[in-house]
Amino acid sequence: MKKAMLLLLLLNLGACESLYEDDGIPRIRSQRDVDAYNATVSSESEKLVCTRERPLGSRIPQWFCMTVAQRDRLALEAREELTGSGLR
């Protein structure tokens, strides 16, 4: 009985994920997907850096991705906020 319940739960989780629209952009589901995307990009700053994180209030990890340029920009903005040079 427990195995049947677990199987139903897993099937429901898989069905729920298919409800989300991808707007023509494939979802990142593994490091292999990240590597495949990065192989198609020529500029280092356009490569994806992805981490698997659990959103607040959830135990289900999700992929959070940004380009190298986006990550560098966020780091710069954070440093500016900490040093006070980002104040206007």
N, CA, C and O of each residue as an XYZ file, in Angstrom:
352
protein
N       0.824     -1.192      0.000
C       0.000      0.000      0.000
C       0.874      1.264      0.000
O       0.586      2.228     -0.710
N       1.945      1.244      0.806
C       2.829      2.412      0.866
C       3.498      2.668     -0.481
O       3.666      3.818     -0.888
N       3.878      1.601     -1.168
C       4.517      1.761     -2.472
C       3.547      2.375     -3.480
O       3.941      3.206     -4.298
N       2.286      1.967     -3.422
C       1.288      2.518     -4.333
C       1.070      4.000     -4.058
O       0.940      4.791     -4.992
N       1.028      4.380     -2.789
C       0.844      5.790     -2.424
C       2.043      6.616     -2.894
O       1.875      7.718     -3.415
N       3.241      6.086     -2.711
C       4.446      6.786     -3.138
C       4.453      6.958     -4.654
O       4.813      8.022     -5.157
N       4.063      5.927     -5.374
C       4.008      6.006     -6.830
C       3.005      7.065     -7.281
O       3.290      7.827     -8.205
N       1.846      7.124     -6.647
C       0.848      8.135     -6.985
C       1.376      9.544     -6.702
O       1.146     10.461     -7.491
N       2.074      9.716     -5.595
C       2.639     11.013     -5.256
C       3.656     11.454     -6.305
O       3.646     12.605     -6.743
N       4.524     10.544     -6.701
C       5.535     10.876     -7.708
C       4.898     11.201     -9.049
O       5.351     12.110     -9.745
N       3.868     10.478     -9.416
C       3.178     10.767    -10.674
C       2.508     12.135    -10.623
O       2.510     12.859    -11.618
N       1.940     12.494     -9.489
C       1.315     13.809     -9.337
C       2.338     14.926     -9.423
O       2.074     15.960    -10.037
N       3.489     14.736     -8.822
C       4.529     15.765     -8.888
C       4.994     15.970    -10.318
O       5.214     17.106    -10.738
N       5.144     14.904    -11.062
C       5.548     15.021    -12.459
C       4.485     15.697    -13.297
O       4.803     16.480    -14.192
N       3.232     15.406    -13.019
C       2.135     16.026    -13.765
C       2.032     17.506    -13.449
O       1.725     18.304    -14.335
N       2.282     17.887    -12.214
C       2.207     19.298    -11.828
C       3.249     20.122    -12.563
O       2.973     21.250    -12.972
N       4.435     19.576    -12.733
C       5.488     20.334    -13.395
C       5.161     20.577    -14.858
O       5.576     21.587    -15.426
N       4.422     19.664    -15.476
C       4.098     19.843    -16.881
C       3.035     20.919    -17.090
O       2.771     21.295    -18.233
N       2.417     21.425    -16.024
C       1.402     22.467    -16.138
C       2.012     23.824    -16.447
O       1.335     24.689    -17.003
N       3.270     24.027    -16.100
C       3.906     25.317    -16.292
C       4.284     25.516    -17.746
O       4.837     24.617    -18.380
N       3.988     26.680    -18.266
C       4.356     26.999    -19.639
C       5.822     27.397    -19.687
O       6.344     28.004    -18.752
N       6.474     27.052    -20.777
C       7.891     27.385    -20.892
C       8.142     28.527    -21.865
O       9.293     28.922    -22.050
N       7.106     29.068    -22.493
C       7.234     30.192    -23.416
C       8.268     29.937    -24.507
O       8.923     30.869    -24.973
N       8.412     28.698    -24.909
C       9.346     28.366    -25.974
C      10.782     28.228    -25.511
O      11.662     27.921    -26.315
N      11.034     28.448    -24.233
C      12.386     28.324    -23.678
C      12.437     27.024    -22.882
O      11.667     26.850    -21.938
N      13.333     26.107    -23.250
C      13.386     24.843    -22.516
C      13.826     25.054    -21.072
O      14.655     25.917    -20.783
N      13.270     24.267    -20.186
C      13.606     24.369    -18.769
C      14.924     23.648    -18.495
O      15.247     22.647    -19.134
N      15.658     24.166    -17.553
C      16.893     23.526    -17.108
C      16.500     22.468    -16.084
O      15.899     22.780    -15.056
N      16.838     21.232    -16.367
C      16.472     20.140    -15.469
C      17.689     19.397    -14.918
O      17.557     18.578    -14.009
N      18.870     19.679    -15.464
C      20.067     18.986    -14.995
C      21.306     19.779    -15.403
O      21.235     20.710    -16.206
N      22.424     19.391    -14.835
C      23.685     20.032    -15.203
C      23.999     19.759    -16.668
O      24.654     20.568    -17.326
N      23.539     18.632    -17.177
C      23.734     18.303    -18.589
C      23.053     19.345    -19.480
O      23.597     19.720    -20.518
N      21.859     19.816    -19.080
C      21.164     20.862    -19.839
C      21.967     22.164    -19.832
O      22.049     22.855    -20.848
N      22.555     22.491    -18.686
C      23.373     23.703    -18.570
C      24.589     23.590    -19.482
O      24.918     24.529    -20.206
N      25.250     22.444    -19.443
C      26.438     22.237    -20.274
C      26.094     22.297    -21.764
O      26.859     22.841    -22.560
N      24.941     21.735    -22.136
C      24.526     21.760    -23.542
C      24.265     23.190    -23.992
O      24.645     23.569    -25.100
N      23.621     23.988    -23.145
C      23.377     25.391    -23.497
C      24.695     26.142    -23.621
O      24.913     26.869    -24.590
N      25.570     25.967    -22.641
C      26.845     26.697    -22.640
C      27.713     26.331    -23.844
O      28.542     27.135    -24.271
N      27.534     25.135    -24.391
C      28.294     24.734    -25.577
C      27.850     25.528    -26.807
O      28.599     25.620    -27.779
N      26.650     26.098    -26.780
C      26.136     26.854    -27.929
C      26.450     28.335    -27.846
O      26.202     29.070    -28.802
N      26.993     28.792    -26.719
C      27.252     30.213    -26.491
C      28.730     30.495    -26.704
O      29.587     29.773    -26.195
N      29.028     31.551    -27.460
C      30.435     31.850    -27.745
C      31.050     32.790    -26.716
O      32.243     32.683    -26.431
N      30.278     33.699    -26.157
C      30.799     34.666    -25.201
C      30.766     34.096    -23.783
O      29.772     33.510    -23.353
N      31.862     34.282    -23.077
C      31.958     33.783    -21.700
C      30.907     34.428    -20.799
O      30.386     33.777    -19.893
N      30.594     35.696    -21.038
C      29.641     36.406    -20.180
C      28.201     35.950    -20.403
O      27.334     36.249    -19.582
N      27.926     35.236    -21.489
C      26.579     34.749    -21.772
C      26.346     33.329    -21.269
O      25.233     32.813    -21.377
N      27.371     32.698    -20.727
C      27.224     31.330    -20.232
C      26.383     31.317    -18.969
O      26.419     32.255    -18.172
N      25.623     30.239    -18.797
C      24.754     30.100    -17.635
C      25.512     29.518    -16.454
O      26.354     28.633    -16.603
N      25.191     30.038    -15.284
C      25.650     29.473    -14.024
C      24.379     29.129    -13.264
O      23.580     30.011    -12.951
N      24.191     27.846    -12.966
C      22.950     27.407    -12.326
C      23.251     26.727    -10.997
O      24.250     26.023    -10.848
N      22.365     26.956    -10.042
C      22.438     26.278     -8.759
C      21.080     25.667     -8.472
O      20.050     26.180     -8.909
N      21.089     24.593     -7.752
C      19.847     23.933     -7.374
C      19.567     24.341     -5.935
O      20.321     24.001     -5.024
N      18.473     25.075     -5.738
C      18.142     25.624     -4.424
C      16.703     25.303     -4.068
O      15.858     25.085     -4.937
N      16.449     25.281     -2.781
C      15.082     25.105     -2.304
C      14.475     26.469     -2.026
O      14.992     27.225     -1.202
N      13.372     26.792     -2.713
C      12.714     28.071     -2.422
C      12.189     28.087     -0.989
O      11.886     27.038     -0.419
N      12.086     29.263     -0.420
C      11.582     29.406      0.938
C      10.186     28.805      1.031
O       9.309     29.133      0.232
N       9.982     27.931      1.998
C       8.684     27.311      2.194
C       8.459     26.064      1.379
O       7.341     25.549      1.341
N       9.496     25.560      0.721
C       9.349     24.362     -0.101
C      10.517     23.425      0.149
O      11.625     23.859      0.463
N      10.258     22.160      0.009
C      11.332     21.163      0.110
C      11.756     20.664     -1.259
O      12.662     19.840     -1.379
N      11.098     21.165     -2.282
C      11.394     20.718     -3.642
C      12.408     21.667     -4.270
O      12.079     22.823     -4.540
N      13.626     21.205     -4.506
C      14.635     22.088     -5.089
C      14.308     22.449     -6.537
O      13.717     21.657     -7.272
N      14.698     23.641     -6.924
C      14.511     24.123     -8.279
C      15.838     24.667     -8.786
O      16.721     25.012     -8.001
N      15.968     24.739    -10.103
C      17.156     25.324    -10.706
C      16.984     26.830    -10.778
O      15.952     27.320    -11.236
N      17.985     27.561    -10.330
C      18.032     29.010    -10.458
C      19.263     29.334    -11.292
O      20.393     29.023    -10.916
N      19.018     29.964    -12.425
C      20.104     30.214    -13.371
C      20.217     31.699    -13.703
O      19.224     32.426    -13.730
N      21.443     32.125    -13.955
C      21.706     33.464    -14.466
C      22.988     33.397    -15.270
O      23.792     32.478    -15.112
N      23.168     34.373    -16.126
C      24.391     34.401    -16.921
C      25.545     34.895    -16.055
O      25.335     35.460    -14.982
N      26.748     34.676    -16.529
C      27.936     35.162    -15.829
C      27.865     36.682    -15.685
O      28.209     37.225    -14.636
N      27.417     37.369    -16.744
C      27.307     38.834    -16.699
C      26.290     39.276    -15.648
O      26.539     40.240    -14.925
N      25.160     38.596    -15.550
C      24.160     38.942    -14.540
C      24.711     38.718    -13.138
O      24.499     39.538    -12.244
N      25.414     37.611    -12.949
C      25.982     37.306    -11.633
C      27.027     38.348    -11.240
O      27.061     38.793    -10.093
N      27.878     38.736    -12.190
C      28.888     39.750    -11.907
C      28.250     41.095    -11.571
O      28.716     41.802    -10.678
N      27.187     41.444    -12.287
C      26.489     42.712    -12.040
C      25.851     42.725    -10.647
O      25.926     43.728     -9.938
N      25.223     41.608    -10.256
C      24.634     41.526     -8.922
C      25.704     41.630     -7.836
O      25.490     42.272     -6.807
N      26.845     41.003     -8.066
C      27.939     41.072     -7.092
C      28.454     42.504     -6.966
O      28.728     42.972     -5.861
N      28.585     43.197     -8.093
C      29.038     44.585     -8.074
C      28.043     45.473     -7.329
O      28.439     46.304     -6.511
N      26.754     45.295     -7.614
C      25.732     46.087     -6.931
C      25.727     45.817     -5.434
O      25.537     46.739     -4.641
N      25.931     44.572     -5.041
C      25.972     44.233     -3.614
C      27.176     44.882     -2.941
O      27.068     45.396     -1.828
N      28.338     44.858     -3.627
C      29.531     45.505     -3.058
C      29.306     47.005     -2.906
O      29.698     47.600     -1.902
N      28.669     47.615     -3.912
C      28.402     49.057     -3.837
C      27.457     49.386     -2.691
O      27.623     50.403     -2.018
N      26.471     48.532     -2.469
C      25.544     48.747     -1.354
C      26.271     48.651     -0.018
O      26.012     49.438      0.892
N      27.168     47.697      0.097
C      27.897     47.504      1.360
C      28.880     48.632      1.646
O      29.068     49.024      2.798
N      29.509     49.156      0.588
C      30.495     50.208      0.807
C      29.866     51.584      0.871
O      30.527     52.550      1.252
N      28.587     51.688      0.499
C      27.914     52.968      0.570
C      28.023     53.789     -0.691
O      27.423     54.860     -0.782
N      28.789     53.306     -1.684
C      28.924     54.078     -2.907
C      27.690     53.943     -3.787
O      27.545     54.671     -4.769
N      26.800     53.018     -3.442
C      25.585     52.854     -4.223
C      24.460     53.760     -3.773
O      23.374     53.743     -4.352
N      24.719     54.572     -2.717
C      23.681     55.491     -2.226
C      23.525     56.670     -3.143
O      24.501     57.178     -3.695
N      22.304     57.102     -3.305
C      22.049     58.242     -4.186
C      21.308     59.301     -3.433
O      20.993     60.351     -3.993
